[in-house]
Amino acid sequence: MERLDANVWIAKIAANLWVTCFTFYTDGLGWVPCNGLVIGAPSGATIIDTGNTAQQGEILFDAARRVSGTSVKQAIATHFHGDRTGGTAAMLGKGIPVLGHPFTVGLAMAYGQPVPQGIRGLEKDAVDFGAFELFYPGPGHTRDNITVWHRESGCLFGGCLLRATTDRQIGSRSDADMTNYLSTLDRLAKRYPGRRVTIPGHGAIAGDAVEWTREKVEETITKDRRDDS
C-alpha cells in the first residue's frame, strides 16, 4: 500500500477502485485499522467512509482526487460511528456532500457525531449510483449499516457489518442488533452471490467475509443462549 500519512494508506485493487486504510488508537484495543474505498467514475470520485478525523478526511480527499484523476463528487458514510463519519467536516469544507442512510442522520444527531445527508429510498431498497450500488440489508453491527457493491470488479464492501476472516469475534456489540444480524447477512449474501472480493470495515481482506461473519454471529448467539440457560 502507498503510505499517505503516519496513519493513512491507499492501494489500487481493481480498475477505478482503491481500498483505503486509516487507523486510530483506543485504550484497550491499541491501534485499530479501518478500511474504506475510493471509487472512480467519469462524473467524479466517491469516497466511501471519511476517516476517523478531519485530518484523515483531508488526506483521503487529496488522495481520491489524485488517484482517480477527477474531482471528488461525494463521500458516503456506511454507518454513524466516528470511524466512518470523522472526516465529514473536511469533506464539507471542500464543498463535498457527505451522504448516508436516513437512519444514520438520526443516530449521528443522537450520539453527537457529524451528520450526513440522508439518501432517499435507501431504507426501502438499493440505490444505484452508476459505478456502484448502495444496499441496506438490515440491522446488524448497527441499525443503519449499509454496503457498497462495485459491479465492474465484483467487490462487495461490507463495512463494519462484516468481520475480517482473521477475527475470532464479532467485535463491538454496543449498537448491534443480534436478533436480526443473521437474516441481514442472508439478504446480503443472496443479493450478491457473484462477489469476488469482500472487504470488512476493519482488518484483513481475505476470503469471504460474509460467510465468516455468519459463522461468528452464530457462535456468539449460541454462546449467549448457553450462558443464559
Secondary structure, DSSP 8 states (H G I E B T S, - for coil): -EEEETTEEEEEEETTEEEEEEEEEETTTEEEEEEEEEE--TT-EEEES--SSHHHHHHHHHHHHHHHSS-EEEEE-SSSSHHHHTTHHHHHHTT--EEE-HHHHHHHHHTT----EE-TTTTTS-EE-SSEEEE----SSSTT--EEEETTTTEEEEETTS--TT-SS----TT--TTTHHHHHHHHHHH-TT-SEEEESSS---S-HHHHHHHHHHHHHHHHHHHH-
